[in-house]
Amino acid sequence: MFARLGRLTVQRTMSTQAQRVTGGPVEEAIRTKLTTLLSPTSLNIQNDSWKHRHHAPMKAIGGGDGETHFNVQVVSTEFEGKSTMARHRMIYAALAEEMEAGLHALSLSTKTPKEMEKLAQAGAQPALAWGTH
């Protein structure tokens, strides 16, 4: 499902998996904080927590609250001139409170609009262009 918020395109990944949680408080906090910090032109947040519920740390807390692992893909002009590491540090700093409260892992893909344009010109498929880091 895609929602259009001004110039921001937000994709919510839905799943038929019963264990999958979407739109919970952690996901919404991620969305709100990254939108405020980065004014992204594109933001995709996928809750992958259900894939990790069997891991020992997650079992120890009863499987987690369903919001422990996320894949975040963001495109923002705020990344211009910054290395991948600097981009990731920006996101981790913005989400420090969530990390302390149980957010266990983020898989990040951070691009500028220009980088996305180059990928499109090169004929890269958007799904293939987004590697996880």
C-alpha positions as CSV (number, residue, x, y, z in Angstrom):
1,M,0.0,0.0,0.0
2,F,1.3,3.4,-0.9
3,A,0.3,6.7,0.7
4,R,1.1,10.1,-0.6
5,L,2.0,12.8,2.0
6,G,2.9,15.9,0.0
7,R,6.1,15.1,-1.8
8,L,6.8,12.2,0.5
9,T,5.9,8.7,-0.8
10,V,5.5,6.2,2.0
11,Q,5.2,2.5,1.4
12,R,3.8,0.2,4.1
13,T,4.8,-3.4,3.5
14,M,2.0,-5.7,4.2
15,S,2.3,-9.4,4.8
16,T,-0.1,-12.4,5.2
17,Q,2.1,-13.6,8.1
18,A,-0.1,-13.5,11.2
19,Q,3.0,-12.6,13.3
20,R,3.8,-9.6,11.3
21,V,3.1,-6.2,12.9
22,T,2.8,-3.0,10.9
23,G,2.2,0.5,12.0
24,G,3.0,-0.1,15.7
25,P,4.3,2.6,18.0
26,V,8.0,1.9,17.2
27,E,7.4,2.0,13.4
28,E,5.4,5.2,13.8
29,A,8.2,6.8,15.9
30,I,10.7,5.8,13.2
31,R,8.5,7.4,10.5
32,T,7.9,10.6,12.5
33,K,11.5,11.1,13.6
34,L,13.0,10.4,10.2
35,T,10.4,12.6,8.4
36,T,11.2,15.4,10.8
37,L,14.9,15.0,10.6
38,L,15.4,14.3,6.9
39,S,12.3,15.6,5.0
40,P,12.6,12.6,2.8
41,T,11.4,12.4,-0.8
42,S,10.8,8.6,-0.2
43,L,10.6,6.6,3.0
44,N,10.0,2.8,3.2
45,I,9.9,1.1,6.5
46,Q,9.5,-2.6,6.7
47,N,9.0,-4.4,10.0
48,D,11.0,-7.6,9.7
49,S,10.7,-8.5,13.4
50,W,8.7,-11.7,12.7
51,K,11.8,-13.1,11.0
52,H,13.8,-12.9,14.2
53,R,11.3,-14.0,16.9
54,H,13.1,-17.3,17.3
55,H,16.5,-15.8,18.1
56,A,17.8,-16.3,21.6
57,P,17.6,-12.6,22.7
58,M,14.0,-12.4,21.3
59,K,12.9,-15.6,23.0
60,A,14.3,-14.3,26.3
61,I,11.8,-11.5,26.2
62,G,8.9,-13.6,25.0
63,G,9.5,-13.0,21.3
64,G,9.7,-9.3,21.6
65,D,6.9,-6.8,21.1
66,G,6.9,-7.4,17.3
67,E,8.9,-4.2,16.7
68,T,12.6,-5.1,17.1
69,H,14.0,-5.4,13.5
70,F,13.3,-3.0,10.7
71,N,14.5,-2.4,7.1
72,V,14.5,1.3,6.4
73,Q,15.0,2.8,2.9
74,V,15.2,6.5,2.8
75,V,15.9,9.1,0.1
76,S,16.8,12.6,1.3
77,T,18.7,15.7,0.2
78,E,20.0,15.8,3.8
79,F,22.4,13.1,2.8
80,E,24.2,15.2,0.1
81,G,27.9,15.3,0.7
82,K,27.7,12.7,3.6
83,S,29.3,9.3,3.6
84,T,27.2,6.2,4.2
85,M,28.5,6.0,7.7
86,A,27.6,9.6,8.5
87,R,24.1,9.0,7.1
88,H,23.6,6.0,9.3
89,R,24.9,7.9,12.3
90,M,22.3,10.5,11.7
91,I,19.5,7.9,11.8
92,Y,20.9,6.0,14.8
93,A,21.2,9.3,16.7
94,A,17.6,10.2,15.9
95,L,16.4,6.8,17.0
96,A,18.5,6.5,20.2
97,E,15.5,6.4,22.4
98,E,13.9,3.5,20.5
99,M,17.2,1.6,20.4
100,E,17.4,1.9,24.2
101,A,13.8,0.8,24.6
102,G,14.2,-2.5,22.6
103,L,14.7,-1.7,18.9
104,H,17.3,-4.3,18.2
105,A,18.4,-3.9,14.6
106,L,18.1,-1.5,11.6
107,S,19.0,-2.4,8.1
108,L,19.5,0.9,6.4
109,S,19.6,2.0,2.8
110,T,20.3,5.7,2.4
111,K,20.3,7.6,-0.9
112,T,20.1,11.1,-2.2
113,P,17.6,12.0,-5.0
114,K,20.6,12.4,-7.3
115,E,21.9,8.9,-6.5
116,M,18.4,7.5,-7.2
117,E,18.2,9.4,-10.5
118,K,21.6,7.9,-11.5
119,L,20.3,4.4,-10.6
120,A,17.2,5.0,-12.7
121,Q,19.2,6.3,-15.7
122,A,21.4,3.2,-15.4
123,G,18.3,1.1,-15.8
124,A,18.5,-0.4,-12.3
125,Q,15.2,-1.8,-11.0
126,P,14.3,0.1,-7.8
127,A,14.0,-3.2,-5.8
128,L,17.4,-4.2,-7.0
129,A,18.9,-0.8,-6.5
130,W,18.1,-0.9,-2.8
131,G,20.8,-3.1,-1.2
132,T,20.7,-3.5,2.5
133,H,23.5,-2.3,4.7
